[in-house]
Amino acid sequence: MLSKIDILRGLDRIDQEARRAGVVVDLAIYGGAALAITFDLRQATRDVDAVVSGDPAFLRRVVAEVAADYGWPPDWLNDGVKGFLSAHEKLQAVGQFQGSGQGGLRLYVPTPEYLFAMKAMAMRTGGLGAGNDVPDIEALAEILQLKQVGEALALIEDFYPAGQIPAKVRFGVEEIIQRVIARRVTPSP
């Protein structure tokens, strides 16, 4: 598992190597890594889901070096998230990685709204107990202060066509949002 500190260390290494080589690497990270870096919502994640723009051979080499040097799995940075991207994605820059025309890493993460929609669409089919998707969706619903199921579903439809949102996602989001709302009105013991 990679902690927030691990992820930042790996990204910093990519930044340093890119600056040395005079290569610009644009990297958008998603999922658990984005939640850890942006919102401190995750203690750890298995990998860093990312989409990269830049010299692929350079990046493969640096990612392999980072994996070998830190004892991480070779696929610690991977593009498995591509199947969940929206044509209407919204990203924001991460301040500490801005790169320059002379090289370096420019890092982007999804907005909370887009991350909520992505997490909902990627929700594990094993039900509400499977994976980290449900706790992540709940936390993002709180960050976004979602107050109604319809509001949450409309947010997903901002990024994905309504006809492509599976029934399991609609039902899962409905149950999650109802639970989040109930927690707000029921004080903790």
MODELLER restraints for C-alpha pairs under 7 A, 6 or more apart:
rsr = mdl.restraints
at = mdl.atoms
rsr.add(forms.Gaussian(group=physical.xy_distance, feature=features.Distance(at['CA:1:A'], at['CA:44:A']), mean=5.77, stdev=0.5))
rsr.add(forms.Gaussian(group=physical.xy_distance, feature=features.Distance(at['CA:1:A'], at['CA:45:A']), mean=5.40, stdev=0.5))
rsr.add(forms.Gaussian(group=physical.xy_distance, feature=features.Distance(at['CA:1:A'], at['CA:46:A']), mean=4.65, stdev=0.5))
rsr.add(forms.Gaussian(group=physical.xy_distance, feature=features.Distance(at['CA:2:A'], at['CA:44:A']), mean=5.13, stdev=0.5))
rsr.add(forms.Gaussian(group=physical.xy_distance, feature=features.Distance(at['CA:2:A'], at['CA:45:A']), mean=5.27, stdev=0.5))
rsr.add(forms.Gaussian(group=physical.xy_distance, feature=features.Distance(at['CA:2:A'], at['CA:46:A']), mean=5.94, stdev=0.5))
rsr.add(forms.Gaussian(group=physical.xy_distance, feature=features.Distance(at['CA:2:A'], at['CA:47:A']), mean=6.69, stdev=0.5))
rsr.add(forms.Gaussian(group=physical.xy_distance, feature=features.Distance(at['CA:3:A'], at['CA:43:A']), mean=5.80, stdev=0.5))
rsr.add(forms.Gaussian(group=physical.xy_distance, feature=features.Distance(at['CA:3:A'], at['CA:44:A']), mean=4.23, stdev=0.5))
rsr.add(forms.Gaussian(group=physical.xy_distance, feature=features.Distance(at['CA:3:A'], at['CA:45:A']), mean=6.57, stdev=0.5))
rsr.add(forms.Gaussian(group=physical.xy_distance, feature=features.Distance(at['CA:4:A'], at['CA:36:A']), mean=5.60, stdev=0.5))
rsr.add(forms.Gaussian(group=physical.xy_distance, feature=features.Distance(at['CA:4:A'], at['CA:37:A']), mean=6.06, stdev=0.5))
rsr.add(forms.Gaussian(group=physical.xy_distance, feature=features.Distance(at['CA:4:A'], at['CA:43:A']), mean=6.74, stdev=0.5))
rsr.add(forms.Gaussian(group=physical.xy_distance, feature=features.Distance(at['CA:4:A'], at['CA:44:A']), mean=6.48, stdev=0.5))
rsr.add(forms.Gaussian(group=physical.xy_distance, feature=features.Distance(at['CA:10:A'], at['CA:66:A']), mean=6.48, stdev=0.5))
rsr.add(forms.Gaussian(group=physical.xy_distance, feature=features.Distance(at['CA:14:A'], at['CA:62:A']), mean=6.43, stdev=0.5))
rsr.add(forms.Gaussian(group=physical.xy_distance, feature=features.Distance(at['CA:14:A'], at['CA:105:A']), mean=6.73, stdev=0.5))
rsr.add(forms.Gaussian(group=physical.xy_distance, feature=features.Distance(at['CA:15:A'], at['CA:104:A']), mean=4.74, stdev=0.5))
rsr.add(forms.Gaussian(group=physical.xy_distance, feature=features.Distance(at['CA:15:A'], at['CA:105:A']), mean=4.52, stdev=0.5))
rsr.add(forms.Gaussian(group=physical.xy_distance, feature=features.Distance(at['CA:16:A'], at['CA:104:A']), mean=6.66, stdev=0.5))
rsr.add(forms.Gaussian(group=physical.xy_distance, feature=features.Distance(at['CA:18:A'], at['CA:24:A']), mean=6.32, stdev=0.5))
rsr.add(forms.Gaussian(group=physical.xy_distance, feature=features.Distance(at['CA:18:A'], at['CA:25:A']), mean=6.97, stdev=0.5))
rsr.add(forms.Gaussian(group=physical.xy_distance, feature=features.Distance(at['CA:18:A'], at['CA:103:A']), mean=5.62, stdev=0.5))
rsr.add(forms.Gaussian(group=physical.xy_distance, feature=features.Distance(at['CA:18:A'], at['CA:104:A']), mean=4.58, stdev=0.5))
rsr.add(forms.Gaussian(group=physical.xy_distance, feature=features.Distance(at['CA:18:A'], at['CA:105:A']), mean=6.61, stdev=0.5))
rsr.add(forms.Gaussian(group=physical.xy_distance, feature=features.Distance(at['CA:19:A'], at['CA:102:A']), mean=6.85, stdev=0.5))
rsr.add(forms.Gaussian(group=physical.xy_distance, feature=features.Distance(at['CA:19:A'], at['CA:103:A']), mean=4.49, stdev=0.5))
rsr.add(forms.Gaussian(group=physical.xy_distance, feature=features.Distance(at['CA:19:A'], at['CA:104:A']), mean=4.37, stdev=0.5))
rsr.add(forms.Gaussian(group=physical.xy_distance, feature=features.Distance(at['CA:22:A'], at['CA:102:A']), mean=5.26, stdev=0.5))
rsr.add(forms.Gaussian(group=physical.xy_distance, feature=features.Distance(at['CA:22:A'], at['CA:103:A']), mean=4.27, stdev=0.5))
rsr.add(forms.Gaussian(group=physical.xy_distance, feature=features.Distance(at['CA:23:A'], at['CA:102:A']), mean=7.00, stdev=0.5))
rsr.add(forms.Gaussian(group=physical.xy_distance, feature=features.Distance(at['CA:23:A'], at['CA:103:A']), mean=4.37, stdev=0.5))
rsr.add(forms.Gaussian(group=physical.xy_distance, feature=features.Distance(at['CA:23:A'], at['CA:104:A']), mean=6.17, stdev=0.5))
rsr.add(forms.Gaussian(group=physical.xy_distance, feature=features.Distance(at['CA:24:A'], at['CA:54:A']), mean=6.36, stdev=0.5))
rsr.add(forms.Gaussian(group=physical.xy_distance, feature=features.Distance(at['CA:24:A'], at['CA:99:A']), mean=6.87, stdev=0.5))
rsr.add(forms.Gaussian(group=physical.xy_distance, feature=features.Distance(at['CA:24:A'], at['CA:103:A']), mean=4.31, stdev=0.5))
rsr.add(forms.Gaussian(group=physical.xy_distance, feature=features.Distance(at['CA:24:A'], at['CA:104:A']), mean=5.00, stdev=0.5))
rsr.add(forms.Gaussian(group=physical.xy_distance, feature=features.Distance(at['CA:24:A'], at['CA:105:A']), mean=6.08, stdev=0.5))
rsr.add(forms.Gaussian(group=physical.xy_distance, feature=features.Distance(at['CA:25:A'], at['CA:53:A']), mean=6.08, stdev=0.5))
rsr.add(forms.Gaussian(group=physical.xy_distance, feature=features.Distance(at['CA:25:A'], at['CA:54:A']), mean=4.89, stdev=0.5))
rsr.add(forms.Gaussian(group=physical.xy_distance, feature=features.Distance(at['CA:25:A'], at['CA:104:A']), mean=6.16, stdev=0.5))
rsr.add(forms.Gaussian(group=physical.xy_distance, feature=features.Distance(at['CA:25:A'], at['CA:105:A']), mean=4.85, stdev=0.5))
rsr.add(forms.Gaussian(group=physical.xy_distance, feature=features.Distance(at['CA:25:A'], at['CA:106:A']), mean=6.13, stdev=0.5))
rsr.add(forms.Gaussian(group=physical.xy_distance, feature=features.Distance(at['CA:26:A'], at['CA:52:A']), mean=5.77, stdev=0.5))
rsr.add(forms.Gaussian(group=physical.xy_distance, feature=features.Distance(at['CA:26:A'], at['CA:53:A']), mean=4.97, stdev=0.5))
rsr.add(forms.Gaussian(group=physical.xy_distance, feature=features.Distance(at['CA:26:A'], at['CA:54:A']), mean=6.25, stdev=0.5))
rsr.add(forms.Gaussian(group=physical.xy_distance, feature=features.Distance(at['CA:26:A'], at['CA:105:A']), mean=6.05, stdev=0.5))
rsr.add(forms.Gaussian(group=physical.xy_distance, feature=features.Distance(at['CA:26:A'], at['CA:106:A']), mean=4.86, stdev=0.5))
rsr.add(forms.Gaussian(group=physical.xy_distance, feature=features.Distance(at['CA:26:A'], at['CA:107:A']), mean=6.14, stdev=0.5))
rsr.add(forms.Gaussian(group=physical.xy_distance, feature=features.Distance(at['CA:27:A'], at['CA:50:A']), mean=6.57, stdev=0.5))
rsr.add(forms.Gaussian(group=physical.xy_distance, feature=features.Distance(at['CA:27:A'], at['CA:51:A']), mean=5.87, stdev=0.5))
rsr.add(forms.Gaussian(group=physical.xy_distance, feature=features.Distance(at['CA:27:A'], at['CA:52:A']), mean=4.62, stdev=0.5))
rsr.add(forms.Gaussian(group=physical.xy_distance, feature=features.Distance(at['CA:27:A'], at['CA:53:A']), mean=6.37, stdev=0.5))
rsr.add(forms.Gaussian(group=physical.xy_distance, feature=features.Distance(at['CA:27:A'], at['CA:106:A']), mean=6.18, stdev=0.5))
rsr.add(forms.Gaussian(group=physical.xy_distance, feature=features.Distance(at['CA:27:A'], at['CA:107:A']), mean=5.01, stdev=0.5))
rsr.add(forms.Gaussian(group=physical.xy_distance, feature=features.Distance(at['CA:27:A'], at['CA:108:A']), mean=6.17, stdev=0.5))
rsr.add(forms.Gaussian(group=physical.xy_distance, feature=features.Distance(at['CA:28:A'], at['CA:50:A']), mean=5.43, stdev=0.5))
rsr.add(forms.Gaussian(group=physical.xy_distance, feature=features.Distance(at['CA:28:A'], at['CA:51:A']), mean=5.28, stdev=0.5))
rsr.add(forms.Gaussian(group=physical.xy_distance, feature=features.Distance(at['CA:28:A'], at['CA:52:A']), mean=6.48, stdev=0.5))
rsr.add(forms.Gaussian(group=physical.xy_distance, feature=features.Distance(at['CA:28:A'], at['CA:107:A']), mean=5.82, stdev=0.5))
rsr.add(forms.Gaussian(group=physical.xy_distance, feature=features.Distance(at['CA:28:A'], at['CA:108:A']), mean=4.48, stdev=0.5))
rsr.add(forms.Gaussian(group=physical.xy_distance, feature=features.Distance(at['CA:28:A'], at['CA:109:A']), mean=5.55, stdev=0.5))
rsr.add(forms.Gaussian(group=physical.xy_distance, feature=features.Distance(at['CA:29:A'], at['CA:48:A']), mean=6.73, stdev=0.5))
rsr.add(forms.Gaussian(group=physical.xy_distance, feature=features.Distance(at['CA:29:A'], at['CA:49:A']), mean=5.64, stdev=0.5))
rsr.add(forms.Gaussian(group=physical.xy_distance, feature=features.Distance(at['CA:29:A'], at['CA:50:A']), mean=4.29, stdev=0.5))
rsr.add(forms.Gaussian(group=physical.xy_distance, feature=features.Distance(at['CA:29:A'], at['CA:51:A']), mean=6.60, stdev=0.5))
rsr.add(forms.Gaussian(group=physical.xy_distance, feature=features.Distance(at['CA:29:A'], at['CA:108:A']), mean=6.35, stdev=0.5))
rsr.add(forms.Gaussian(group=physical.xy_distance, feature=features.Distance(at['CA:29:A'], at['CA:109:A']), mean=5.37, stdev=0.5))
rsr.add(forms.Gaussian(group=physical.xy_distance, feature=features.Distance(at['CA:30:A'], at['CA:49:A']), mean=5.33, stdev=0.5))
rsr.add(forms.Gaussian(group=physical.xy_distance, feature=features.Distance(at['CA:30:A'], at['CA:50:A']), mean=5.99, stdev=0.5))
rsr.add(forms.Gaussian(group=physical.xy_distance, feature=features.Distance(at['CA:30:A'], at['CA:109:A']), mean=6.26, stdev=0.5))
rsr.add(forms.Gaussian(group=physical.xy_distance, feature=features.Distance(at['CA:30:A'], at['CA:110:A']), mean=6.66, stdev=0.5))
rsr.add(forms.Gaussian(group=physical.xy_distance, feature=features.Distance(at['CA:31:A'], at['CA:49:A']), mean=6.29, stdev=0.5))
rsr.add(forms.Gaussian(group=physical.xy_distance, feature=features.Distance(at['CA:32:A'], at['CA:42:A']), mean=6.55, stdev=0.5))
rsr.add(forms.Gaussian(group=physical.xy_distance, feature=features.Distance(at['CA:32:A'], at['CA:45:A']), mean=5.58, stdev=0.5))
rsr.add(forms.Gaussian(group=physical.xy_distance, feature=features.Distance(at['CA:33:A'], at['CA:45:A']), mean=6.36, stdev=0.5))
rsr.add(forms.Gaussian(group=physical.xy_distance, feature=features.Distance(at['CA:33:A'], at['CA:48:A']), mean=5.47, stdev=0.5))
rsr.add(forms.Gaussian(group=physical.xy_distance, feature=features.Distance(at['CA:34:A'], at['CA:109:A']), mean=5.96, stdev=0.5))
rsr.add(forms.Gaussian(group=physical.xy_distance, feature=features.Distance(at['CA:35:A'], at['CA:41:A']), mean=5.47, stdev=0.5))
rsr.add(forms.Gaussian(group=physical.xy_distance, feature=features.Distance(at['CA:35:A'], at['CA:42:A']), mean=6.13, stdev=0.5))
rsr.add(forms.Gaussian(group=physical.xy_distance, feature=features.Distance(at['CA:36:A'], at['CA:42:A']), mean=4.67, stdev=0.5))
rsr.add(forms.Gaussian(group=physical.xy_distance, feature=features.Distance(at['CA:36:A'], at['CA:43:A']), mean=6.68, stdev=0.5))
rsr.add(forms.Gaussian(group=physical.xy_distance, feature=features.Distance(at['CA:47:A'], at['CA:76:A']), mean=4.62, stdev=0.5))
rsr.add(forms.Gaussian(group=physical.xy_distance, feature=features.Distance(at['CA:47:A'], at['CA:77:A']), mean=6.04, stdev=0.5))
rsr.add(forms.Gaussian(group=physical.xy_distance, feature=features.Distance(at['CA:48:A'], at['CA:76:A']), mean=5.86, stdev=0.5))
rsr.add(forms.Gaussian(group=physical.xy_distance, feature=features.Distance(at['CA:48:A'], at['CA:77:A']), mean=4.72, stdev=0.5))
rsr.add(forms.Gaussian(group=physical.xy_distance, feature=features.Distance(at['CA:48:A'], at['CA:78:A']), mean=6.33, stdev=0.5))
rsr.add(forms.Gaussian(group=physical.xy_distance, feature=features.Distance(at['CA:49:A'], at['CA:77:A']), mean=6.15, stdev=0.5))
rsr.add(forms.Gaussian(group=physical.xy_distance, feature=features.Distance(at['CA:49:A'], at['CA:78:A']), mean=5.37, stdev=0.5))
rsr.add(forms.Gaussian(group=physical.xy_distance, feature=features.Distance(at['CA:49:A'], at['CA:79:A']), mean=5.70, stdev=0.5))
rsr.add(forms.Gaussian(group=physical.xy_distance, feature=features.Distance(at['CA:49:A'], at['CA:80:A']), mean=6.30, stdev=0.5))
rsr.add(forms.Gaussian(group=physical.xy_distance, feature=features.Distance(at['CA:49:A'], at['CA:81:A']), mean=5.69, stdev=0.5))
rsr.add(forms.Gaussian(group=physical.xy_distance, feature=features.Distance(at['CA:50:A'], at['CA:77:A']), mean=6.60, stdev=0.5))
rsr.add(forms.Gaussian(group=physical.xy_distance, feature=features.Distance(at['CA:50:A'], at['CA:78:A']), mean=5.82, stdev=0.5))
rsr.add(forms.Gaussian(group=physical.xy_distance, feature=features.Distance(at['CA:50:A'], at['CA:79:A']), mean=5.09, stdev=0.5))
rsr.add(forms.Gaussian(group=physical.xy_distance, feature=features.Distance(at['CA:50:A'], at['CA:81:A']), mean=6.67, stdev=0.5))
rsr.add(forms.Gaussian(group=physical.xy_distance, feature=features.Distance(at['CA:51:A'], at['CA:79:A']), mean=5.58, stdev=0.5))
rsr.add(forms.Gaussian(group=physical.xy_distance, feature=features.Distance(at['CA:64:A'], at['CA:74:A']), mean=5.99, stdev=0.5))
rsr.add(forms.Gaussian(group=physical.xy_distance, feature=features.Distance(at['CA:67:A'], at['CA:73:A']), mean=5.90, stdev=0.5))
rsr.add(forms.Gaussian(group=physical.xy_distance, feature=features.Distance(at['CA:67:A'], at['CA:74:A']), mean=5.46, stdev=0.5))
rsr.add(forms.Gaussian(group=physical.xy_distance, feature=features.Distance(at['CA:84:A'], at['CA:118:A']), mean=6.40, stdev=0.5))
rsr.add(forms.Gaussian(group=physical.xy_distance, feature=features.Distance(at['CA:84:A'], at['CA:122:A']), mean=6.80, stdev=0.5))
rsr.add(forms.Gaussian(group=physical.xy_distance, feature=features.Distance(at['CA:86:A'], at['CA:159:A']), mean=5.78, stdev=0.5))
rsr.add(forms.Gaussian(group=physical.xy_distance, feature=features.Distance(at['CA:86:A'], at['CA:160:A']), mean=6.20, stdev=0.5))
rsr.add(forms.Gaussian(group=physical.xy_distance, feature=features.Distance(at['CA:88:A'], at['CA:159:A']), mean=5.37, stdev=0.5))
rsr.add(forms.Gaussian(group=physical.xy_distance, feature=features.Distance(at['CA:89:A'], at['CA:114:A']), mean=6.53, stdev=0.5))
rsr.add(forms.Gaussian(group=physical.xy_distance, feature=features.Distance(at['CA:89:A'], at['CA:159:A']), mean=6.59, stdev=0.5))
rsr.add(forms.Gaussian(group=physical.xy_distance, feature=features.Distance(at['CA:90:A'], at['CA:110:A']), mean=5.81, stdev=0.5))
rsr.add(forms.Gaussian(group=physical.xy_distance, feature=features.Distance(at['CA:90:A'], at['CA:111:A']), mean=5.92, stdev=0.5))
rsr.add(forms.Gaussian(group=physical.xy_distance, feature=features.Distance(at['CA:90:A'], at['CA:114:A']), mean=6.26, stdev=0.5))
rsr.add(forms.Gaussian(group=physical.xy_distance, feature=features.Distance(at['CA:91:A'], at['CA:108:A']), mean=5.99, stdev=0.5))
rsr.add(forms.Gaussian(group=physical.xy_distance, feature=features.Distance(at['CA:91:A'], at['CA:109:A']), mean=5.35, stdev=0.5))
rsr.add(forms.Gaussian(group=physical.xy_distance, feature=features.Distance(at['CA:91:A'], at['CA:110:A']), mean=4.27, stdev=0.5))
rsr.add(forms.Gaussian(group=physical.xy_distance, feature=features.Distance(at['CA:91:A'], at['CA:111:A']), mean=5.52, stdev=0.5))
rsr.add(forms.Gaussian(group=physical.xy_distance, feature=features.Distance(at['CA:92:A'], at['CA:108:A']), mean=5.37, stdev=0.5))
rsr.add(forms.Gaussian(group=physical.xy_distance, feature=features.Distance(at['CA:92:A'], at['CA:109:A']), mean=5.51, stdev=0.5))
rsr.add(forms.Gaussian(group=physical.xy_distance, feature=features.Distance(at['CA:92:A'], at['CA:110:A']), mean=6.12, stdev=0.5))
rsr.add(forms.Gaussian(group=physical.xy_distance, feature=features.Distance(at['CA:92:A'], at['CA:111:A']), mean=6.21, stdev=0.5))
rsr.add(forms.Gaussian(group=physical.xy_distance, feature=features.Distance(at['CA:93:A'], at['CA:107:A']), mean=5.90, stdev=0.5))
rsr.add(forms.Gaussian(group=physical.xy_distance, feature=features.Distance(at['CA:93:A'], at['CA:108:A']), mean=4.42, stdev=0.5))
rsr.add(forms.Gaussian(group=physical.xy_distance, feature=features.Distance(at['CA:93:A'], at['CA:109:A']), mean=6.51, stdev=0.5))
rsr.add(forms.Gaussian(group=physical.xy_distance, feature=features.Distance(at['CA:94:A'], at['CA:107:A']), mean=5.54, stdev=0.5))
rsr.add(forms.Gaussian(group=physical.xy_distance, feature=features.Distance(at['CA:94:A'], at['CA:108:A']), mean=5.58, stdev=0.5))
rsr.add(forms.Gaussian(group=physical.xy_distance, feature=features.Distance(at['CA:94:A'], at['CA:109:A']), mean=6.93, stdev=0.5))
rsr.add(forms.Gaussian(group=physical.xy_distance, feature=features.Distance(at['CA:97:A'], at['CA:105:A']), mean=5.79, stdev=0.5))
rsr.add(forms.Gaussian(group=physical.xy_distance, feature=features.Distance(at['CA:97:A'], at['CA:106:A']), mean=5.17, stdev=0.5))
rsr.add(forms.Gaussian(group=physical.xy_distance, feature=features.Distance(at['CA:97:A'], at['CA:107:A']), mean=5.52, stdev=0.5))
rsr.add(forms.Gaussian(group=physical.xy_distance, feature=features.Distance(at['CA:98:A'], at['CA:105:A']), mean=6.37, stdev=0.5))
rsr.add(forms.Gaussian(group=physical.xy_distance, feature=features.Distance(at['CA:98:A'], at['CA:106:A']), mean=4.59, stdev=0.5))
rsr.add(forms.Gaussian(group=physical.xy_distance, feature=features.Distance(at['CA:98:A'], at['CA:107:A']), mean=6.72, stdev=0.5))
rsr.add(forms.Gaussian(group=physical.xy_distance, feature=features.Distance(at['CA:99:A'], at['CA:105:A']), mean=4.84, stdev=0.5))
rsr.add(forms.Gaussian(group=physical.xy_distance, feature=features.Distance(at['CA:99:A'], at['CA:106:A']), mean=5.02, stdev=0.5))
rsr.add(forms.Gaussian(group=physical.xy_distance, feature=features.Distance(at['CA:112:A'], at['CA:140:A']), mean=6.71, stdev=0.5))
rsr.add(forms.Gaussian(group=physical.xy_distance, feature=features.Distance(at['CA:113:A'], at['CA:155:A']), mean=6.90, stdev=0.5))
rsr.add(forms.Gaussian(group=physical.xy_distance, feature=features.Distance(at['CA:114:A'], at['CA:159:A']), mean=6.97, stdev=0.5))
rsr.add(forms.Gaussian(group=physical.xy_distance, feature=features.Distance(at['CA:116:A'], at['CA:137:A']), mean=5.98, stdev=0.5))
rsr.add(forms.Gaussian(group=physical.xy_distance, feature=features.Distance(at['CA:116:A'], at['CA:140:A']), mean=5.96, stdev=0.5))
rsr.add(forms.Gaussian(group=physical.xy_distance, feature=features.Distance(at['CA:117:A'], at['CA:155:A']), mean=6.71, stdev=0.5))
rsr.add(forms.Gaussian(group=physical.xy_distance, feature=features.Distance(at['CA:117:A'], at['CA:156:A']), mean=4.53, stdev=0.5))
rsr.add(forms.Gaussian(group=physical.xy_distance, feature=features.Distance(at['CA:117:A'], at['CA:159:A']), mean=6.90, stdev=0.5))
rsr.add(forms.Gaussian(group=physical.xy_distance, feature=features.Distance(at['CA:119:A'], at['CA:133:A']), mean=6.06, stdev=0.5))
rsr.add(forms.Gaussian(group=physical.xy_distance, feature=features.Distance(at['CA:119:A'], at['CA:137:A']), mean=6.32, stdev=0.5))
rsr.add(forms.Gaussian(group=physical.xy_distance, feature=features.Distance(at['CA:120:A'], at['CA:137:A']), mean=6.71, stdev=0.5))
rsr.add(forms.Gaussian(group=physical.xy_distance, feature=features.Distance(at['CA:120:A'], at['CA:169:A']), mean=6.20, stdev=0.5))
rsr.add(forms.Gaussian(group=physical.xy_distance, feature=features.Distance(at['CA:120:A'], at['CA:173:A']), mean=6.84, stdev=0.5))
rsr.add(forms.Gaussian(group=physical.xy_distance, feature=features.Distance(at['CA:121:A'], at['CA:169:A']), mean=6.23, stdev=0.5))
rsr.add(forms.Gaussian(group=physical.xy_distance, feature=features.Distance(at['CA:123:A'], at['CA:133:A']), mean=5.56, stdev=0.5))
rsr.add(forms.Gaussian(group=physical.xy_distance, feature=features.Distance(at['CA:123:A'], at['CA:169:A']), mean=6.91, stdev=0.5))
rsr.add(forms.Gaussian(group=physical.xy_distance, feature=features.Distance(at['CA:124:A'], at['CA:130:A']), mean=5.98, stdev=0.5))
rsr.add(forms.Gaussian(group=physical.xy_distance, feature=features.Distance(at['CA:124:A'], at['CA:131:A']), mean=6.62, stdev=0.5))
rsr.add(forms.Gaussian(group=physical.xy_distance, feature=features.Distance(at['CA:124:A'], at['CA:133:A']), mean=6.92, stdev=0.5))
rsr.add(forms.Gaussian(group=physical.xy_distance, feature=features.Distance(at['CA:128:A'], at['CA:134:A']), mean=6.28, stdev=0.5))
rsr.add(forms.Gaussian(group=physical.xy_distance, feature=features.Distance(at['CA:138:A'], at['CA:176:A']), mean=6.52, stdev=0.5))
rsr.add(forms.Gaussian(group=physical.xy_distance, feature=features.Distance(at['CA:138:A'], at['CA:180:A']), mean=6.46, stdev=0.5))
rsr.add(forms.Gaussian(group=physical.xy_distance, feature=features.Distance(at['CA:146:A'], at['CA:152:A']), mean=6.42, stdev=0.5))
rsr.add(forms.Gaussian(group=physical.xy_distance, feature=features.Distance(at['CA:147:A'], at['CA:181:A']), mean=6.71, stdev=0.5))
rsr.add(forms.Gaussian(group=physical.xy_distance, feature=features.Distance(at['CA:149:A'], at['CA:174:A']), mean=5.50, stdev=0.5))
rsr.add(forms.Gaussian(group=physical.xy_distance, feature=features.Distance(at['CA:149:A'], at['CA:177:A']), mean=5.85, stdev=0.5))
